[in-house]
Amino acid sequence: MTQYKIVKAISQKEMESTVNSLIKKGWTAQGGLQIINDEYDILTFYQVMVKE
């Protein structure tokens, strides 16, 4: 069964750290990184991760 997780971060450094940690635990990034810029100019980063 495939596990599915959406990672959300408020900085590039936080996203890199979280994704690298999950990769070490056997997770794989699925698709591209999404960056949302809201009306207050705050960036939010999203990455889908999967694990078989």
C-alpha positions in Angstrom: 0.0 0.0 0.0 1.4 3.4 -1.0 1.5 6.1 1.7 0.9 9.7 0.7 2.0 12.8 2.6 1.8 16.5 1.8 4.7 18.5 3.3 4.1 22.2 4.0 6.9 24.6 4.9 7.2 28.4 5.4 10.8 28.6 4.2 13.1 26.9 1.7 15.4 25.8 4.4 12.6 24.1 6.3 11.3 22.4 3.2 14.8 21.1 2.3 15.3 19.8 5.8 12.0 18.1 6.0 12.2 16.5 2.5 15.8 15.3 3.1 14.7 13.7 6.4 11.8 11.9 4.8 14.1 10.7 1.9 16.4 9.1 4.5 13.3 7.3 5.9 12.4 5.8 2.5 10.0 8.5 1.2 10.2 9.8 -2.4 9.2 13.2 -3.8 6.3 12.9 -6.2 6.0 15.7 -8.8 7.4 19.2 -8.5 7.6 21.6 -5.6 4.8 24.1 -5.4 5.4 27.6 -4.1 2.4 29.8 -3.2 2.7 33.5 -2.7 -0.3 34.8 -0.8 -1.8 38.3 -0.7 0.6 39.3 2.1 3.7 38.3 0.1 4.3 35.2 2.3 5.7 32.2 0.5 4.4 28.7 1.4 6.1 25.6 0.0 4.4 22.3 -0.7 5.8 18.9 -1.8 4.0 15.6 -2.1 5.9 12.6 -0.8 5.1 8.9 -1.3 6.3 5.7 0.3 5.7 2.2 -1.0 
